[in-house]
Amino acid sequence: MFSYFVRRLFIGLITLVLITFIIFGLIRNMPGTPISVNMAMIDPGKELNPADVERMKKAYGLDKPWPEAYGLWVKNVFQFDFGRSISRKQPVARLISERMGPTLILSLSSLLLTYLLAIPIGLYSSARQGRLDERTVGTALYMLYSFPSFVAALFLQIYLANKLGWLPLYGMKSDGYSSMTGTQQAWDIFKHALMPVICYTYGSLAYYSRFIRANMHEVLMQDYIRTARAKGLGPIDVLVKHAFRNTFIPLVTLIGLTLPSLLGGSVIIERIFSWPGMGQLYFESILERDYPTIMGLTLMFSILTLAGQLLADIFYAMADPRVKIADH
Amino acid sequence: MQEQSEDNTNAASEEKVVKKSPNFWVETWQRFKGRKMAMLALFYIAFLGFVAVFAPAIAGTKPIICEYKGHIYFPAMGYFRREWENPIFLKDRFRNRFPESLKNKDPNSWAIWPLVYQDPYRRVYDDEWKGLPGNPTQDTGSPSLRNWFGTDQRGVDVFAQMVHGTTIALLVGFVSMGIAGVIGIVVGALAGFYGKWVDMVLSRLIEVVMCIPTLILILAIIAILDSPTIWHMMAIIGCTGWTGIARLARAEFMKLRESDFVLAAKTTGVGQFRIIFRYILPNSLAPVLVPITFGIASAILIESGLSFLGFGAPPPNPSWGTLLNLGRQNLQMWWLIFFPGMAIFLAVLAYNLIGEGLQEASDPRLRDA
């Protein structure tokens, strides 16, 4: 187990270096530098004098060829220094941690909601397999699964915000947020978060409940279910205690794979709702050619993706005694 | 159903003494046909293909066929490529006003017009078509008898834009997943067939590509290119979207390389190249088609999402995502969101249904279910 873990970590490290190297090369070859883009945004007429440009380039390491600059970046990352954002004049680590909160509000509540709803729906549909109501629910879920989230976001905005006026159109906080009491603040964020959370949730809800149903279907055909029924156990006991508990393994692996999306946020949804999260930051930093921020985010996403895969494998081995991780 | 098809095969085998056992493809198709929703979805995609091919004949302002000064022309072909419209119309200063110009410049001319006289690129003006009022502009163009799906802020008909945008939606799916399919199958085949260090290296490659966010790659490459076109986008979506296909192909090849028919081929001295492409590949193609179909659905989503963010096909090209983006700027114009939104949804749904149908048809475990 231990040597397997070390081997996976080593391979993961190589993969990480490759990814960051490719992305670094790509963004450094995009036309426009953070300085030129920044200047054009502030005032197109105002030109920085060449000496200042040189000085800034030197300060941010833009004067070196990109492979050299990449080496420098790696060296700094090993000392846990992720650099300073060029366009925002802030350390990248702080910038990312500021944006993490809003994204987590959306993703965690959506994940919780998904599990709370998907498990009962999945159990319900496997209990009523093949009946009319199950087929209706199944079809509806399938439609939802295929419904693009950005289209749903626009529909919600038109209906809930524009027509009925129940919810704010976008943003995370109202104007008078700082003068509100604690409960008012929570309520304010709740109202703003509702539409994005719905957009995040409905697709994965459909996916998870179909996933649970499919796994239940497989388990319900096993011999021990027949034994449990023959013993005279009630249908709910059989379904929940005997069948559902045995579908935990694939569910657990799925959690590992959702890890990157938990912190990654969605660029499109966050942009539609002007939500100040990671997805927005990513998009803005690409437009601003803010190299250190892009690299910091890329590093984070890649680590999360790789860690998620590793976690899924380890969970799998822990949850299922039949799976043994071989040492070799 | 089941019995009937069995009878048919029995009858067939009586006629021929030696009958080839049905290959994997035929079998998969037989089972796929039995799934109503999947077949319906397949018909819908065929319908979209029809719309895409005949878009200029469905909505346009150029005649499909016309006789002008004694010659027959097909001006509507200009919608596919600018150059396919005969230069005579440019020389004679038609200025894209065909009905009026044809009549004025040659009274003996005749023409067959598209079903709907609306243009996907420009606003139709007053009296361009006898008695037809011009399109409403700004946010007043709600759906009407003239403009079935309304008009956008510039007064361009939404129905015409959607009909012509079908081409992009379909092409994006097919071209990008065609590229992804080729890369994915080759990488997966090599990794699965050879194993050992080849598998090790290729698996790392798959992991690296999986971790690179598609969005950053597309934005970076669009920024690097001087004039990005829809084709570049398809290529990028294809070059990043092959990992799922490769992993499945790898698993299939790993499984099949141990099978008896491969061993038989090896013992009779068939070359490795031939074993990979003529023996294993045809047998693993049906399961590999599953991620490809799902991939088409997600390619359509990526394209419309990018157009929606404003990074799609360059502006004059009509695309469903671009329409959504226009609608987002003015939420009062619900028709700019509803119709393209539903079009994207239906296309994605159809591909997902086909993918699921294929999955169940090609999975031997579900065969008897």
Interface residues (C-beta under 8 A of the other chain):
Chain A: I11 I14 T15 L18 I19 I22 I23 L26 I27 N29 M30 P31 G32 Y142 M143 Y145 S146 F147 P148 F150 V151 L154 F155 Q157 I158 A161 N162 L169 V267 I268 R271 I272 Y282 F283 I286 I294 T298 F301 S302 T305 L306 Q309
Chain B: R204 E207 V208 M210 C211 I212 P213 L215 I216 L217 L219 A220 I221 A223 I224 A297 L301 S304 G305 F308 L309 L324 G327 R328 L331 Q332 W334 I337 F338 G341 I344 F345 V348 L349 N352 L353
